[in-house]
Amino acid sequence: MSKIIAYTRVSTDSQDLKNQKLEILQYADKHQFQINEWSEIKVSSRKTTKERLIDQLLENLETGDTLIVSELSRLGRSVS
């Protein structure tokens, strides 16, 4: 069964995930779907994808799953 996963990330402990969560929840409500899992990370985008848990997240995604972020920069600043 496919699932919807929300990914939120902040770079420092002084930043807050609330705004990202709110945007994702509002989007989900507007499009009438429910988030099945949340991945909440507090680590700089300059860290590796392994340290940002992106590698683990991508490994756990299955065909048909949906990954939602409030903005692409939360996944990383580099296309590579």
PDB file as gemmi writes it, atoms N, CA and C in Angstrom:
CRYST1    1.000    1.000    1.000  90.00  90.00  90.00 P 1                      
ATOM      1  N   MET A   1       0.843  -1.187   0.000  1.00  0.00           N  
ATOM      2  CA  MET A   1       0.000   0.000   0.000  1.00  0.00           C  
ATOM      3  C   MET A   1       0.884   1.244   0.000  1.00  0.00           C  
ATOM      4  N   SER A   2       0.606   2.173  -0.890  1.00  0.00           N  
ATOM      5  CA  SER A   2       1.430   3.382  -0.983  1.00  0.00           C  
ATOM      6  C   SER A   2       1.183   4.284   0.218  1.00  0.00           C  
ATOM      7  N   LYS A   3       2.208   5.059   0.531  1.00  0.00           N  
ATOM      8  CA  LYS A   3       2.107   5.970   1.681  1.00  0.00           C  
ATOM      9  C   LYS A   3       2.594   7.358   1.284  1.00  0.00           C  
ATOM     10  N   ILE A   4       2.210   8.328   2.098  1.00  0.00           N  
ATOM     11  CA  ILE A   4       2.614   9.715   1.885  1.00  0.00           C  
ATOM     12  C   ILE A   4       3.520  10.102   3.045  1.00  0.00           C  
ATOM     13  N   ILE A   5       4.733  10.528   2.697  1.00  0.00           N  
ATOM     14  CA  ILE A   5       5.739  10.873   3.693  1.00  0.00           C  
ATOM     15  C   ILE A   5       6.061  12.353   3.575  1.00  0.00           C  
ATOM     16  N   ALA A   6       6.055  13.040   4.698  1.00  0.00           N  
ATOM     17  CA  ALA A   6       6.414  14.455   4.730  1.00  0.00           C  
ATOM     18  C   ALA A   6       7.822  14.594   5.309  1.00  0.00           C  
ATOM     19  N   TYR A   7       8.654  15.388   4.660  1.00  0.00           N  
ATOM     20  CA  TYR A   7      10.033  15.618   5.085  1.00  0.00           C  
ATOM     21  C   TYR A   7      10.187  17.093   5.434  1.00  0.00           C  
ATOM     22  N   THR A   8      10.601  17.359   6.659  1.00  0.00           N  
ATOM     23  CA  THR A   8      10.876  18.732   7.096  1.00  0.00           C  
ATOM     24  C   THR A   8      12.299  18.775   7.619  1.00  0.00           C  
ATOM     25  N   ARG A   9      12.977  19.913   7.377  1.00  0.00           N  
ATOM     26  CA  ARG A   9      14.352  20.054   7.855  1.00  0.00           C  
ATOM     27  C   ARG A   9      14.651  21.514   8.163  1.00  0.00           C  
ATOM     28  N   VAL A  10      15.328  21.722   9.274  1.00  0.00           N  
ATOM     29  CA  VAL A  10      15.877  23.033   9.599  1.00  0.00           C  
ATOM     30  C   VAL A  10      17.377  22.868   9.792  1.00  0.00           C  
ATOM     31  N   SER A  11      18.105  23.973   9.626  1.00  0.00           N  
ATOM     32  CA  SER A  11      19.567  23.917   9.675  1.00  0.00           C  
ATOM     33  C   SER A  11      20.140  24.060  11.080  1.00  0.00           C  
ATOM     34  N   THR A  12      19.420  24.741  11.949  1.00  0.00           N  
ATOM     35  CA  THR A  12      19.952  24.985  13.293  1.00  0.00           C  
ATOM     36  C   THR A  12      18.879  24.728  14.347  1.00  0.00           C  
ATOM     37  N   ASP A  13      19.321  24.548  15.572  1.00  0.00           N  
ATOM     38  CA  ASP A  13      18.382  24.334  16.680  1.00  0.00           C  
ATOM     39  C   ASP A  13      17.524  25.566  16.945  1.00  0.00           C  
ATOM     40  N   SER A  14      17.995  26.740  16.531  1.00  0.00           N  
ATOM     41  CA  SER A  14      17.222  27.965  16.774  1.00  0.00           C  
ATOM     42  C   SER A  14      16.067  28.122  15.782  1.00  0.00           C  
ATOM     43  N   GLN A  15      16.058  27.323  14.718  1.00  0.00           N  
ATOM     44  CA  GLN A  15      14.973  27.369  13.742  1.00  0.00           C  
ATOM     45  C   GLN A  15      13.867  26.400  14.148  1.00  0.00           C  
ATOM     46  N   ASP A  16      12.693  26.584  13.566  1.00  0.00           N  
ATOM     47  CA  ASP A  16      11.523  25.817  13.959  1.00  0.00           C  
ATOM     48  C   ASP A  16      10.903  25.112  12.755  1.00  0.00           C  
ATOM     49  N   LEU A  17      10.439  23.898  12.983  1.00  0.00           N  
ATOM     50  CA  LEU A  17       9.801  23.112  11.921  1.00  0.00           C  
ATOM     51  C   LEU A  17       8.316  23.439  11.751  1.00  0.00           C  
ATOM     52  N   LYS A  18       7.752  24.225  12.645  1.00  0.00           N  
ATOM     53  CA  LYS A  18       6.298  24.455  12.658  1.00  0.00           C  
ATOM     54  C   LYS A  18       5.755  25.003  11.344  1.00  0.00           C  
ATOM     55  N   ASN A  19       6.433  25.980  10.762  1.00  0.00           N  
ATOM     56  CA  ASN A  19       5.928  26.584   9.511  1.00  0.00           C  
ATOM     57  C   ASN A  19       5.900  25.574   8.376  1.00  0.00           C  
ATOM     58  N   GLN A  20       6.946  24.753   8.272  1.00  0.00           N  
ATOM     59  CA  GLN A  20       6.967  23.733   7.225  1.00  0.00           C  
ATOM     60  C   GLN A  20       5.840  22.724   7.430  1.00  0.00           C  
ATOM     61  N   LYS A  21       5.659  22.292   8.678  1.00  0.00           N  
ATOM     62  CA  LYS A  21       4.591  21.342   8.979  1.00  0.00           C  
ATOM     63  C   LYS A  21       3.229  21.930   8.644  1.00  0.00           C  
ATOM     64  N   LEU A  22       3.019  23.196   9.002  1.00  0.00           N  
ATOM     65  CA  LEU A  22       1.748  23.848   8.736  1.00  0.00           C  
ATOM     66  C   LEU A  22       1.477  23.907   7.237  1.00  0.00           C  
ATOM     67  N   GLU A  23       2.475  24.293   6.446  1.00  0.00           N  
ATOM     68  CA  GLU A  23       2.296  24.366   4.992  1.00  0.00           C  
ATOM     69  C   GLU A  23       1.941  22.996   4.415  1.00  0.00           C  
ATOM     70  N   ILE A  24       2.620  21.960   4.870  1.00  0.00           N  
ATOM     71  CA  ILE A  24       2.347  20.612   4.372  1.00  0.00           C  
ATOM     72  C   ILE A  24       0.953  20.158   4.786  1.00  0.00           C  
ATOM     73  N   LEU A  25       0.574  20.416   6.028  1.00  0.00           N  
ATOM     74  CA  LEU A  25      -0.754  20.025   6.501  1.00  0.00           C  
ATOM     75  C   LEU A  25      -1.863  20.763   5.750  1.00  0.00           C  
ATOM     76  N   GLN A  26      -1.646  22.041   5.458  1.00  0.00           N  
ATOM     77  CA  GLN A  26      -2.631  22.803   4.702  1.00  0.00           C  
ATOM     78  C   GLN A  26      -2.760  22.248   3.287  1.00  0.00           C  
ATOM     79  N   TYR A  27      -1.651  21.897   2.678  1.00  0.00           N  
ATOM     80  CA  TYR A  27      -1.671  21.302   1.334  1.00  0.00           C  
ATOM     81  C   TYR A  27      -2.415  19.968   1.354  1.00  0.00           C  
ATOM     82  N   ALA A  28      -2.108  19.143   2.346  1.00  0.00           N  
ATOM     83  CA  ALA A  28      -2.763  17.835   2.470  1.00  0.00           C  
ATOM     84  C   ALA A  28      -4.268  18.002   2.669  1.00  0.00           C  
ATOM     85  N   ASP A  29      -4.647  18.953   3.489  1.00  0.00           N  
ATOM     86  CA  ASP A  29      -6.077  19.204   3.732  1.00  0.00           C  
ATOM     87  C   ASP A  29      -6.765  19.672   2.449  1.00  0.00           C  
ATOM     88  N   LYS A  30      -6.128  20.580   1.736  1.00  0.00           N  
ATOM     89  CA  LYS A  30      -6.699  21.112   0.501  1.00  0.00           C  
ATOM     90  C   LYS A  30      -6.909  20.008  -0.538  1.00  0.00           C  
ATOM     91  N   HIS A  31      -5.991  19.045  -0.578  1.00  0.00           N  
ATOM     92  CA  HIS A  31      -6.054  17.981  -1.577  1.00  0.00           C  
ATOM     93  C   HIS A  31      -6.620  16.672  -1.000  1.00  0.00           C  
ATOM     94  N   GLN A  32      -7.105  16.761   0.207  1.00  0.00           N  
ATOM     95  CA  GLN A  32      -7.815  15.667   0.877  1.00  0.00           C  
ATOM     96  C   GLN A  32      -7.022  14.361   0.947  1.00  0.00           C  
ATOM     97  N   PHE A  33      -5.836  14.459   1.507  1.00  0.00           N  
ATOM     98  CA  PHE A  33      -5.087  13.246   1.804  1.00  0.00           C  
ATOM     99  C   PHE A  33      -4.423  13.386   3.164  1.00  0.00           C  
ATOM    100  N   GLN A  34      -3.974  12.264   3.690  1.00  0.00           N  
ATOM    101  CA  GLN A  34      -3.402  12.228   5.028  1.00  0.00           C  
ATOM    102  C   GLN A  34      -1.932  11.822   4.953  1.00  0.00           C  
ATOM    103  N   ILE A  35      -1.113  12.492   5.734  1.00  0.00           N  
ATOM    104  CA  ILE A  35       0.296  12.143   5.832  1.00  0.00           C  
ATOM    105  C   ILE A  35       0.413  10.874   6.670  1.00  0.00           C  
ATOM    106  N   ASN A  36       1.125   9.877   6.153  1.00  0.00           N  
ATOM    107  CA  ASN A  36       1.303   8.623   6.884  1.00  0.00           C  
ATOM    108  C   ASN A  36       2.526   8.644   7.793  1.00  0.00           C  
ATOM    109  N   GLU A  37       3.570   9.359   7.362  1.00  0.00           N  
ATOM    110  CA  GLU A  37       4.813   9.410   8.131  1.00  0.00           C  
ATOM    111  C   GLU A  37       5.415  10.807   8.047  1.00  0.00           C  
ATOM    112  N   TRP A  38       6.087  11.203   9.130  1.00  0.00           N  
ATOM    113  CA  TRP A  38       6.810  12.476   9.169  1.00  0.00           C  
ATOM    114  C   TRP A  38       8.280  12.186   9.407  1.00  0.00           C  
ATOM    115  N   SER A  39       9.133  12.864   8.665  1.00  0.00           N  
ATOM    116  CA  SER A  39      10.572  12.814   8.884  1.00  0.00           C  
ATOM    117  C   SER A  39      10.997  14.237   9.226  1.00  0.00           C  
ATOM    118  N   GLU A  40      11.360  14.472  10.482  1.00  0.00           N  
ATOM    119  CA  GLU A  40      11.716  15.811  10.957  1.00  0.00           C  
ATOM    120  C   GLU A  40      13.194  15.837  11.317  1.00  0.00           C  
ATOM    121  N   ILE A  41      13.960  16.634  10.580  1.00  0.00           N  
ATOM    122  CA  ILE A  41      15.412  16.636  10.704  1.00  0.00           C  
ATOM    123  C   ILE A  41      15.899  18.027  11.094  1.00  0.00           C  
ATOM    124  N   LYS A  42      16.887  18.063  11.998  1.00  0.00           N  
ATOM    125  CA  LYS A  42      17.551  19.320  12.361  1.00  0.00           C  
ATOM    126  C   LYS A  42      19.040  19.162  12.076  1.00  0.00           C  
ATOM    127  N   VAL A  43      19.420  19.522  10.844  1.00  0.00           N  
ATOM    128  CA  VAL A  43      20.814  19.412  10.415  1.00  0.00           C  
ATOM    129  C   VAL A  43      21.036  20.326   9.210  1.00  0.00           C  
ATOM    130  N   SER A  44      22.222  20.850   9.089  1.00  0.00           N  
ATOM    131  CA  SER A  44      22.565  21.765   8.001  1.00  0.00           C  
ATOM    132  C   SER A  44      22.489  21.088   6.638  1.00  0.00           C  
ATOM    133  N   SER A  45      22.123  21.861   5.616  1.00  0.00           N  
ATOM    134  CA  SER A  45      22.086  21.333   4.249  1.00  0.00           C  
ATOM    135  C   SER A  45      23.494  21.066   3.731  1.00  0.00           C  
ATOM    136  N   ARG A  46      24.494  21.554   4.426  1.00  0.00           N  
ATOM    137  CA  ARG A  46      25.880  21.309   4.017  1.00  0.00           C  
ATOM    138  C   ARG A  46      26.366  19.923   4.429  1.00  0.00           C  
ATOM    139  N   LYS A  47      25.601  19.253   5.261  1.00  0.00           N  
ATOM    140  CA  LYS A  47      25.936  17.889   5.672  1.00  0.00           C  
ATOM    141  C   LYS A  47      25.625  16.936   4.529  1.00  0.00           C  
ATOM    142  N   THR A  48      26.153  15.739   4.608  1.00  0.00           N  
ATOM    143  CA  THR A  48      25.923  14.758   3.549  1.00  0.00           C  
ATOM    144  C   THR A  48      24.469  14.302   3.556  1.00  0.00           C  
ATOM    145  N   THR A  49      24.068  13.684   2.440  1.00  0.00           N  
ATOM    146  CA  THR A  49      22.700  13.159   2.367  1.00  0.00           C  
ATOM    147  C   THR A  49      22.495  12.073   3.412  1.00  0.00           C  
ATOM    148  N   LYS A  50      23.545  11.369   3.760  1.00  0.00           N  
ATOM    149  CA  LYS A  50      23.437  10.350   4.811  1.00  0.00           C  
ATOM    150  C   LYS A  50      23.154  11.018   6.156  1.00  0.00           C  
ATOM    151  N   GLU A  51      23.879  12.091   6.469  1.00  0.00           N  
ATOM    152  CA  GLU A  51      23.678  12.795   7.740  1.00  0.00           C  
ATOM    153  C   GLU A  51      22.309  13.472   7.799  1.00  0.00           C  
ATOM    154  N   ARG A  52      21.773  13.886   6.640  1.00  0.00           N  
ATOM    155  CA  ARG A  52      20.446  14.511   6.601  1.00  0.00           C  
ATOM    156  C   ARG A  52      19.344  13.463   6.515  1.00  0.00           C  
ATOM    157  N   LEU A  53      19.732  12.188   6.556  1.00  0.00           N  
ATOM    158  CA  LEU A  53      18.819  11.039   6.513  1.00  0.00           C  
ATOM    159  C   LEU A  53      18.075  10.914   5.189  1.00  0.00           C  
ATOM    160  N   ILE A  54      18.551  11.616   4.157  1.00  0.00           N  
ATOM    161  CA  ILE A  54      17.907  11.524   2.851  1.00  0.00           C  
ATOM    162  C   ILE A  54      18.160  10.156   2.228  1.00  0.00           C  
ATOM    163  N   ASP A  55      19.373   9.619   2.390  1.00  0.00           N  
ATOM    164  CA  ASP A  55      19.671   8.292   1.850  1.00  0.00           C  
ATOM    165  C   ASP A  55      18.707   7.260   2.426  1.00  0.00           C  
ATOM    166  N   GLN A  56      18.538   7.289   3.728  1.00  0.00           N  
ATOM    167  CA  GLN A  56      17.640   6.347   4.398  1.00  0.00           C  
ATOM    168  C   GLN A  56      16.197   6.546   3.932  1.00  0.00           C  
ATOM    169  N   LEU A  57      15.792   7.795   3.821  1.00  0.00           N  
ATOM    170  CA  LEU A  57      14.441   8.118   3.379  1.00  0.00           C  
ATOM    171  C   LEU A  57      14.182   7.555   1.982  1.00  0.00           C  
ATOM    172  N   LEU A  58      15.113   7.787   1.054  1.00  0.00           N  
ATOM    173  CA  LEU A  58      14.957   7.310  -0.322  1.00  0.00           C  
ATOM    174  C   LEU A  58      14.972   5.784  -0.401  1.00  0.00           C  
ATOM    175  N   GLU A  59      15.779   5.144   0.432  1.00  0.00           N  
ATOM    176  CA  GLU A  59      15.821   3.684   0.456  1.00  0.00           C  
ATOM    177  C   GLU A  59      14.479   3.099   0.903  1.00  0.00           C  
ATOM    178  N   ASN A  60      13.773   3.800   1.783  1.00  0.00           N  
ATOM    179  CA  ASN A  60      12.512   3.298   2.320  1.00  0.00           C  
ATOM    180  C   ASN A  60      11.305   3.614   1.440  1.00  0.00           C  
ATOM    181  N   LEU A  61      11.488   4.506   0.453  1.00  0.00           N  
ATOM    182  CA  LEU A  61      10.384   4.809  -0.455  1.00  0.00           C  
ATOM    183  C   LEU A  61      10.148   3.630  -1.386  1.00  0.00           C  
ATOM    184  N   GLU A  62       8.888   3.330  -1.624  1.00  0.00           N  
ATOM    185  CA  GLU A  62       8.522   2.254  -2.533  1.00  0.00           C  
ATOM    186  C   GLU A  62       7.751   2.836  -3.713  1.00  0.00           C  
ATOM    187  N   THR A  63       7.642   2.076  -4.772  1.00  0.00           N  
ATOM    188  CA  THR A  63       6.881   2.510  -5.940  1.00  0.00           C  
ATOM    189  C   THR A  63       5.467   2.893  -5.506  1.00  0.00           C  
ATOM    190  N   GLY A  64       5.040   4.080  -5.909  1.00  0.00           N  
ATOM    191  CA  GLY A  64       3.703   4.558  -5.554  1.00  0.00           C  
ATOM    192  C   GLY A  64       3.681   5.477  -4.351  1.00  0.00           C  
ATOM    193  N   ASP A  65       4.767   5.496  -3.558  1.00  0.00           N  
ATOM    194  CA  ASP A  65       4.829   6.394  -2.402  1.00  0.00           C  
ATOM    195  C   ASP A  65       4.985   7.836  -2.874  1.00  0.00           C  
ATOM    196  N   THR A  66       4.586   8.767  -2.025  1.00  0.00           N  
ATOM    197  CA  THR A  66       4.703  10.189  -2.318  1.00  0.00           C  
ATOM    198  C   THR A  66       5.518  10.855  -1.221  1.00  0.00           C  
ATOM    199  N   LEU A  67       6.507  11.650  -1.613  1.00  0.00           N  
ATOM    200  CA  LEU A  67       7.324  12.415  -0.679  1.00  0.00           C  
ATOM    201  C   LEU A  67       6.937  13.884  -0.826  1.00  0.00           C  
ATOM    202  N   ILE A  68       6.608  14.523   0.293  1.00  0.00           N  
ATOM    203  CA  ILE A  68       6.192  15.926   0.266  1.00  0.00           C  
ATOM    204  C   ILE A  68       7.155  16.760   1.101  1.00  0.00           C  
ATOM    205  N   VAL A  69       7.567  17.892   0.536  1.00  0.00           N  
ATOM    206  CA  VAL A  69       8.384  18.877   1.250  1.00  0.00           C  
ATOM    207  C   VAL A  69       7.728  20.232   1.062  1.00  0.00           C  
ATOM    208  N   SER A  70       7.975  21.142   2.004  1.00  0.00           N  
ATOM    209  CA  SER A  70       7.377  22.471   1.877  1.00  0.00           C  
ATOM    210  C   SER A  70       8.073  23.285   0.786  1.00  0.00           C  
ATOM    211  N   GLU A  71       9.351  22.998   0.553  1.00  0.00           N  
ATOM    212  CA  GLU A  71      10.104  23.631  -0.528  1.00  0.00           C  
ATOM    213  C   GLU A  71      11.299  22.739  -0.851  1.00  0.00           C  
ATOM    214  N   LEU A  72      11.727  22.737  -2.096  1.00  0.00           N  
ATOM    215  CA  LEU A  72      12.802  21.835  -2.518  1.00  0.00           C  
ATOM    216  C   LEU A  72      14.106  22.069  -1.775  1.00  0.00           C  
ATOM    217  N   SER A  73      14.364  23.280  -1.327  1.00  0.00           N  
ATOM    218  CA  SER A  73      15.612  23.559  -0.628  1.00  0.00           C  
ATOM    219  C   SER A  73      15.730  22.789   0.682  1.00  0.00           C  
ATOM    220  N   ARG A  74      14.631  22.253   1.184  1.00  0.00           N  
ATOM    221  CA  ARG A  74      14.673  21.434   2.408  1.00  0.00           C  
ATOM    222  C   ARG A  74      15.389  20.116   2.143  1.00  0.00           C  
ATOM    223  N   LEU A  75      15.324  19.623   0.907  1.00  0.00           N  
ATOM    224  CA  LEU A  75      16.044  18.395   0.565  1.00  0.00           C  
ATOM    225  C   LEU A  75      17.510  18.677   0.333  1.00  0.00           C  
ATOM    226  N   GLY A  76      17.839  19.850  -0.179  1.00  0.00           N  
ATOM    227  CA  GLY A  76      19.230  20.210  -0.407  1.00  0.00           C  
ATOM    228  C   GLY A  76      19.335  21.366  -1.368  1.00  0.00           C  
ATOM    229  N   ARG A  77      20.478  21.973  -1.379  1.00  0.00           N  
ATOM    230  CA  ARG A  77      20.694  23.136  -2.240  1.00  0.00           C  
ATOM    231  C   ARG A  77      21.333  22.768  -3.559  1.00  0.00           C  
ATOM    232  N   SER A  78      21.827  21.548  -3.667  1.00  0.00           N  
ATOM    233  CA  SER A  78      22.550  21.131  -4.861  1.00  0.00           C  
ATOM    234  C   SER A  78      21.736  20.095  -5.631  1.00  0.00           C  
ATOM    235  N   VAL A  79      21.732  20.206  -6.935  1.00  0.00           N  
ATOM    236  CA  VAL A  79      21.022  19.247  -7.761  1.00  0.00           C  
ATOM    237  C   VAL A  79      21.732  17.896  -7.718  1.00  0.00           C  
ATOM    238  N   SER A  80      23.041  17.909  -7.598  1.00  0.00           N  
ATOM    239  CA  SER A  80      23.796  16.650  -7.585  1.00  0.00           C  
ATOM    240  C   SER A  80      23.544  15.930  -6.286  1.00  0.00           C  
TER     241      SER A  80                                                      
END                                                                             
